[in-house]
Amino acid sequence: MDGPVKELWLAKLNADVSRRRFLRGVGGLSVLTVLSPAAILAACSTAKSSSAPTAAPSAAASAAPPAKLGGVLNWLGYDGEQAETVAKPFLTANGITIQPTFLGQADEALTKFQTGGRGQMDIVSANKDFQRTVLEAGTEFMAPLDMSRIPNAAGLFPAFKVAPWVVKDGKQYTVPLIWGDEPCIYNPKKWDGVPAKYTDFADAKYKGELVLLDDAFGNIWLFSKSLNMPEPQRLTQKQLDDVIAAMLKVKPNIVAFGSSLGDMVDIMVRGDASMGLGGWAGQLPMASAKGVTLQIASPSTDGTFFWSDAYSIMLDAPNIDNAYAFINYMMSPEASAAIASELGSACTIEAAFALLKPEDQKLFPYDIVRRPDGGVLNTQIVLPPQKDDGDIVGAAKWAKAWEQFKLA
């Protein structure tokens, strides 16, 4: 697979990068303030009686960390998930300095690992589709975790204790940090909700009102779901052609393709579109900061798809004590609520839910992660096969079909 096609195949993975970067850069969001250690301890002691998210917990708020702490912690992942604000009291108290490297593509960490990075990397933060692929392939990359060193992870929502990107052969390899979904985002002054199916956006009443995220795999998957394809991520060429034909019926109503989630917001704030497909709850505060109220919803029949990002420790991590202690700290209820609030996402620790603002509790369908089997979050696969698999077409053909759709 050549470079441009590979980049398109990774577009869904890379969309998570845009979420973090655009959220951090927007003013007026509920980014948590770092308090003094004394104030943080006081906040932690009263957190259960408050409806607002607390500040990040102090090092004392989590289980006692390993003794050998201090020095550097080499971290790779999406910008924002290094949690330098949320984890500042812990890092300061233990003399740890995070050395972050931000990923532009989900597989960059694996490339670094395989080209001389083994023994140099500590923690990687990546999304569930990438992690699932690595585990299923048996690729040497993530170390099996000693969960006795991450006692706070016992508080994960049930779904995250059995997820296929978390556990393999009875061993846990990742610790989920945040999660979310991709709903539609709309202007309530124009619309009172969204239609039942994505194919319903072909209705002429949406003419000149739609903006789509420039995401080949997310959009094709959503319309495949709308056409009741049995496996929306595994399409024959005929099924893919049928999906594109359905999307072309919607095409006359599209005014723009957002290059990022932030770009989608700007288009809607300007009034150039009033309905966005492939959105995110984190876009609501982006728009609010610019004086525009937007709302989110998913088609009642078709639904949406879900993403999650998780921490892993690399094989032969040089600062493994720092890595375990950092992850354990971030799994405390206070830190889990804080990072979810800061990044406009959903928390993964069950006790953190009560620490979120009421409006933040309503942003995501937490009933899914309370299910012991994980529900759709654990079974859903969005990315197509990287290569053709019999009569099932691979990612390159999805990418080509999307480009042709945009040019039509």
C-alpha positions as CSV (number, residue, x, y, z in Angstrom):
1,M,0.0,0.0,0.0
2,D,1.5,3.4,-1.0
3,G,1.9,6.3,1.3
4,P,-1.2,8.4,0.3
5,V,-3.5,5.3,0.5
6,K,-2.1,4.3,3.8
7,E,-2.7,7.8,5.2
8,L,-6.3,7.6,4.0
9,W,-6.7,4.1,5.6
10,L,-5.6,5.6,8.9
11,A,-7.9,8.6,8.6
12,K,-10.4,7.3,11.2
13,L,-7.5,6.6,13.6
14,N,-6.1,10.1,13.1
15,A,-9.5,11.8,13.6
16,D,-8.9,11.3,17.3
17,V,-5.8,13.5,17.1
18,S,-8.0,16.3,15.8
19,R,-10.4,16.0,18.7
20,R,-7.6,16.5,21.2
21,R,-5.8,19.4,19.4
22,F,-8.9,21.4,18.6
23,L,-10.4,21.0,22.1
24,R,-7.2,22.2,23.8
25,G,-6.9,25.2,21.6
26,V,-10.4,26.6,22.2
27,G,-10.9,29.2,24.9
28,G,-13.8,29.1,27.3
29,L,-13.8,25.3,27.8
30,S,-14.0,23.6,31.2
31,V,-10.3,22.9,31.5
32,L,-9.5,22.2,35.1
33,T,-7.3,24.5,37.2
34,V,-4.4,22.9,39.1
35,L,-4.7,23.8,42.8
36,S,-2.2,23.6,45.5
37,P,-1.7,20.1,47.1
38,A,-3.6,21.1,50.2
39,A,-6.5,22.4,48.1
40,I,-6.6,19.3,46.0
41,L,-6.7,17.0,49.1
42,A,-9.6,19.1,50.3
43,A,-11.4,18.8,47.0
44,C,-10.9,15.1,46.9
45,S,-12.4,14.7,50.3
46,T,-15.6,16.5,49.3
47,A,-15.8,15.3,45.7
48,K,-18.7,12.9,46.2
49,S,-20.9,15.6,47.5
50,S,-20.4,17.9,44.6
51,S,-21.9,17.7,41.1
52,A,-18.9,19.6,39.4
53,P,-15.7,17.9,38.4
54,T,-12.9,18.2,40.9
55,A,-9.4,19.3,40.3
56,A,-6.7,16.6,39.7
57,P,-6.0,14.4,42.8
58,S,-2.8,14.6,44.7
59,A,-0.4,11.7,44.8
60,A,-1.9,10.7,48.1
61,A,-5.3,10.3,46.6
62,S,-4.3,7.1,44.8
63,A,-2.9,3.8,46.1
64,A,0.7,4.1,47.3
65,P,3.0,4.1,44.2
66,P,6.1,2.0,43.8
67,A,9.2,3.1,45.6
68,K,11.5,3.7,42.6
69,L,10.0,6.9,41.2
70,G,11.6,10.0,39.6
71,G,13.3,11.0,36.4
72,V,11.7,10.8,33.0
73,L,8.6,9.2,31.6
74,N,8.7,8.7,27.8
75,W,5.1,9.1,26.5
76,L,3.7,8.8,23.0
77,G,0.1,9.5,22.0
78,Y,-2.5,12.0,21.1
79,D,-2.0,15.6,22.3
80,G,-3.7,16.1,25.6
81,E,-3.7,12.6,26.8
82,Q,-0.3,13.0,28.4
83,A,-2.4,14.8,31.1
84,E,0.3,17.2,32.2
85,T,-2.3,19.5,33.8
86,V,-4.3,16.8,35.5
87,A,-1.3,14.8,36.6
88,K,0.9,17.8,37.6
89,P,0.6,17.3,41.4
90,F,1.6,13.6,41.0
91,L,4.5,14.4,38.7
92,T,5.8,17.2,40.9
93,A,5.5,15.2,44.1
94,N,7.5,12.3,42.6
95,G,10.0,14.3,40.6
96,I,8.9,12.9,37.3
97,T,9.2,14.8,34.0
98,I,7.0,13.7,31.1
99,Q,8.8,13.7,27.7
100,P,5.9,13.6,25.3
101,T,6.0,12.7,21.6
102,F,2.7,13.4,19.8
103,L,1.4,11.0,17.2
104,G,0.2,12.1,13.8
105,Q,-0.9,8.5,12.8
106,A,-1.9,5.7,15.1
107,D,0.8,3.3,13.8
108,E,3.7,5.8,14.3
109,A,4.4,4.4,17.7
110,L,4.7,0.8,16.3
111,T,7.0,2.1,13.6
112,K,9.2,3.9,16.2
113,F,9.2,0.7,18.3
114,Q,10.3,-1.5,15.5
115,T,13.0,0.9,14.2
116,G,15.2,1.3,17.2
117,G,12.7,2.5,19.8
118,R,12.4,-0.7,21.8
119,G,13.8,-0.1,25.2
120,Q,13.4,3.7,24.8
121,M,9.6,4.0,25.1
122,D,7.4,3.8,28.3
123,I,3.7,4.6,27.7
124,V,1.7,4.8,24.5
125,S,-1.8,6.2,24.2
126,A,-3.7,4.9,21.2
127,N,-7.2,4.0,20.1
128,K,-9.1,0.8,20.3
129,D,-9.0,-0.1,16.6
130,F,-5.2,0.1,16.4
131,Q,-4.8,-1.8,19.7
132,R,-7.2,-4.5,18.6
133,T,-5.3,-5.0,15.4
134,V,-1.9,-5.3,17.3
135,L,-3.3,-7.8,19.8
136,E,-5.0,-9.9,17.1
137,A,-1.9,-10.0,15.0
138,G,0.3,-11.0,18.0
139,T,2.7,-8.2,17.2
140,E,5.4,-7.6,19.8
141,F,4.7,-4.1,21.1
142,M,2.6,-3.8,24.3
143,A,3.6,-5.6,27.5
144,P,1.1,-7.6,29.5
145,L,0.3,-5.6,32.5
146,D,0.8,-6.5,36.2
147,M,-2.6,-5.2,37.3
148,S,-1.6,-5.5,41.0
149,R,0.5,-2.3,40.2
150,I,-2.6,-0.5,38.9
151,P,-5.2,-1.1,41.7
152,N,-7.2,1.9,40.7
153,A,-8.0,0.1,37.4
154,A,-10.3,-2.2,39.3
155,G,-12.8,0.7,39.1
156,L,-13.2,0.6,35.3
157,F,-16.7,0.4,34.0
158,P,-17.6,-3.3,33.3
159,A,-17.3,-2.8,29.5
160,F,-13.6,-1.9,29.8
161,K,-12.7,-5.0,31.8
162,V,-13.5,-7.4,29.0
163,A,-12.9,-5.3,25.8
164,P,-11.0,-7.1,23.0
165,W,-8.5,-4.3,22.8
166,V,-7.9,-4.6,26.5
167,V,-7.6,-8.4,27.3
168,K,-6.2,-11.3,25.3
169,D,-5.7,-14.8,26.5
170,G,-6.5,-13.8,30.1
171,K,-3.9,-11.0,30.1
172,Q,-4.6,-7.3,30.2
173,Y,-2.6,-5.1,27.8
174,T,-4.3,-1.7,27.9
175,V,-6.1,0.5,30.4
176,P,-8.9,2.6,28.8
177,L,-8.5,6.4,29.5
178,I,-11.5,8.1,27.7
179,W,-14.2,7.2,25.1
180,G,-16.9,8.7,23.0
181,D,-19.1,8.4,19.9
182,E,-19.7,10.2,16.6
183,P,-23.2,11.7,16.5
184,C,-24.7,14.3,14.2
185,I,-24.3,17.9,15.4
186,Y,-27.0,20.4,14.5
187,N,-28.3,23.9,15.1
188,P,-31.5,23.7,17.2
189,K,-32.7,27.0,15.7
190,K,-33.0,25.2,12.4
191,W,-33.8,21.6,13.3
192,D,-35.6,19.9,16.2
193,G,-33.5,16.8,15.9
194,V,-32.1,14.4,13.3
195,P,-33.8,11.9,11.0
196,A,-34.0,8.2,11.8
197,K,-31.5,7.1,9.1
198,Y,-28.5,8.6,7.4
199,T,-30.0,7.9,4.0
200,D,-32.9,10.3,5.1
201,F,-30.5,13.2,4.6
202,A,-31.3,12.9,0.9
203,D,-34.5,14.8,1.6
204,A,-34.5,18.1,-0.3
205,K,-35.2,19.9,3.0
206,Y,-31.5,19.5,3.8
207,K,-30.3,21.2,0.6
208,G,-27.5,23.6,1.4
209,E,-27.5,22.6,5.1
210,L,-25.1,19.6,5.4
211,V,-21.4,19.5,6.3
212,L,-19.6,16.1,6.5
213,L,-16.3,15.3,8.1
214,D,-13.8,14.4,5.4
215,D,-13.5,10.8,6.7
216,A,-13.8,8.1,4.1
217,F,-14.2,5.2,6.5
218,G,-16.5,6.8,9.1
219,N,-19.0,8.0,6.5
220,I,-19.0,4.9,4.3
221,W,-19.5,2.8,7.5
222,L,-22.4,5.0,8.6
223,F,-24.2,4.7,5.3
224,S,-23.5,1.0,5.1
225,K,-25.2,0.7,8.5
226,S,-28.1,2.7,7.1
227,L,-28.5,0.3,4.2
228,N,-28.6,-2.6,6.7
229,M,-25.3,-4.2,5.5
230,P,-24.7,-7.2,7.8
231,E,-21.1,-6.2,8.4
232,P,-20.7,-2.5,7.6
233,Q,-16.9,-2.8,7.7
234,R,-16.8,-5.8,5.3
235,L,-18.2,-4.9,1.9
236,T,-18.1,-6.5,-1.5
237,Q,-17.5,-4.2,-4.4
238,K,-21.2,-4.4,-5.2
239,Q,-22.1,-3.4,-1.7
240,L,-19.6,-0.6,-1.7
241,D,-21.1,0.6,-5.0
242,D,-24.5,0.5,-3.5
243,V,-23.4,2.6,-0.5
244,I,-21.8,5.2,-2.7
245,A,-25.0,5.4,-4.8
246,A,-27.0,6.1,-1.7
247,M,-24.5,8.8,-0.6
248,L,-24.7,10.4,-4.0
249,K,-28.4,11.0,-3.4
250,V,-27.3,13.1,-0.3
251,K,-24.5,14.8,-2.2
252,P,-26.7,17.7,-3.6
253,N,-27.5,18.8,0.0
254,I,-23.8,18.9,1.1
255,V,-22.2,22.4,1.2
256,A,-18.8,21.5,2.6
257,F,-16.5,18.7,3.8
258,G,-14.8,19.7,7.0
259,S,-11.1,19.0,7.1
260,S,-11.3,18.5,10.8
261,L,-13.8,18.6,13.6
262,G,-12.8,22.1,14.4
263,D,-13.3,23.1,10.8
264,M,-16.8,21.6,10.9
265,V,-17.6,23.9,13.9
266,D,-16.3,27.0,12.1
267,I,-18.5,26.2,9.1
268,M,-21.6,25.9,11.3
269,V,-20.7,28.9,13.4
270,R,-20.5,31.0,10.2
271,G,-24.0,29.7,9.3
272,D,-22.8,28.0,6.1
273,A,-24.3,24.7,7.3
274,S,-26.7,23.7,10.1
275,M,-26.3,20.0,10.3
276,G,-23.0,18.0,10.5
277,L,-22.5,14.3,10.0
278,G,-19.6,12.5,11.8
279,G,-19.5,15.0,14.7
280,W,-18.5,14.8,18.4
281,A,-19.8,16.0,21.7
282,G,-16.6,18.1,22.2
283,Q,-17.8,20.3,19.4
284,L,-20.5,21.7,21.6
285,P,-18.2,23.8,23.8
286,M,-16.2,24.8,20.8
287,A,-19.3,26.4,19.3
288,S,-20.4,27.8,22.6
289,A,-17.1,29.5,23.0
290,K,-17.9,31.3,19.7
291,G,-21.4,32.3,20.8
292,V,-23.4,29.6,19.0
293,T,-25.5,26.8,20.6
294,L,-25.4,23.5,18.9
295,Q,-26.8,20.1,19.9
296,I,-26.0,16.5,19.2
297,A,-28.1,13.4,18.4
298,S,-27.8,10.1,16.5
299,P,-30.3,8.7,14.0
300,S,-32.7,6.5,16.1
301,T,-32.5,3.6,13.6
302,D,-28.9,3.7,12.4
303,G,-27.2,4.8,15.6
304,T,-23.5,5.8,15.6
305,F,-20.1,4.3,16.2
306,F,-17.8,4.5,19.2
307,W,-14.1,5.2,19.8
308,S,-11.9,4.7,22.9
309,D,-8.3,5.6,23.7
310,A,-6.2,3.6,26.2
311,Y,-2.8,3.6,27.9
312,S,-0.3,0.7,27.3
313,I,3.2,0.0,28.6
314,M,5.7,-0.9,26.0
315,L,7.8,-4.0,26.1
316,D,11.2,-3.3,27.7
317,A,10.0,0.1,29.0
318,P,13.1,1.8,30.6
319,N,11.1,3.7,33.3
320,I,8.5,1.1,34.2
321,D,8.0,2.1,37.8
322,N,7.1,5.7,36.6
323,A,4.8,4.2,34.0
324,Y,2.8,2.0,36.4
325,A,2.5,4.8,39.0
326,F,1.4,7.3,36.4
327,I,-1.3,5.0,34.9
328,N,-2.5,4.1,38.4
329,Y,-2.8,7.8,39.3
330,M,-4.8,8.5,36.1
331,M,-7.2,5.7,37.0
332,S,-8.3,7.4,40.2
333,P,-11.9,8.6,40.1
334,E,-10.7,12.2,40.5
335,A,-8.2,12.0,37.6
336,S,-10.6,10.1,35.4
337,A,-13.2,12.8,35.8
338,A,-10.7,15.5,35.3
339,I,-9.2,14.2,32.0
340,A,-12.7,13.4,30.6
341,S,-13.8,17.0,31.4
342,E,-10.6,18.5,30.0
343,L,-10.8,16.6,26.7
344,G,-14.6,16.8,26.3
345,S,-14.9,13.0,26.4
346,A,-16.4,10.3,28.6
347,C,-14.7,8.8,31.7
348,T,-13.7,5.2,32.0
349,I,-13.7,4.8,35.8
350,E,-17.2,4.2,37.2
351,A,-16.8,6.3,40.3
352,A,-15.7,9.2,38.2
353,F,-19.2,9.6,36.7
354,A,-20.5,11.2,39.9
355,L,-17.8,13.8,39.8
356,L,-18.8,15.1,36.4
357,K,-21.0,18.1,35.8
358,P,-24.6,17.0,35.2
359,E,-24.5,18.4,31.7
360,D,-21.3,16.3,31.0
361,Q,-23.0,13.2,32.3
362,K,-25.6,13.5,29.6
363,L,-23.2,13.8,26.7
364,F,-22.5,10.1,26.3
365,P,-24.6,6.9,26.6
366,Y,-23.0,5.5,29.8
367,D,-25.5,2.7,29.9
368,I,-23.3,1.0,27.2
369,V,-20.2,0.9,29.4
370,R,-22.1,-0.3,32.4
371,R,-22.9,-3.5,30.5
372,P,-20.7,-6.5,31.6
373,D,-20.4,-7.6,27.9
374,G,-19.5,-4.1,26.7
375,G,-22.3,-4.0,24.2
376,V,-21.7,-2.3,20.9
377,L,-18.5,-0.6,22.1
378,N,-16.7,-3.9,22.3
379,T,-18.2,-5.6,19.2
380,Q,-18.2,-2.7,16.8
381,I,-15.4,-2.5,14.1
382,V,-15.3,0.5,11.8
383,L,-12.2,0.0,9.7
384,P,-12.3,-2.2,6.6
385,P,-9.7,-4.8,6.0
386,Q,-6.4,-3.3,5.0
387,K,-6.2,-5.5,2.0
388,D,-8.9,-7.3,-0.1
389,D,-10.1,-10.5,1.6
390,G,-11.6,-12.7,-1.0
391,D,-14.6,-10.8,-2.4
392,I,-14.4,-8.3,0.5
393,V,-12.7,-5.1,-0.7
394,G,-10.0,-3.5,1.3
395,A,-9.2,0.0,2.5
396,A,-7.7,1.3,-0.7
397,K,-11.0,0.7,-2.6
398,W,-12.9,2.5,0.2
399,A,-10.5,5.4,-0.1
400,K,-10.8,5.5,-3.9
401,A,-14.6,5.4,-3.7
402,W,-14.7,8.3,-1.2
403,E,-12.5,10.5,-3.4
404,Q,-14.7,9.8,-6.4
405,F,-17.8,10.6,-4.3
406,K,-16.4,14.0,-3.3
407,L,-15.5,14.8,-6.9
408,A,-18.9,13.7,-8.3
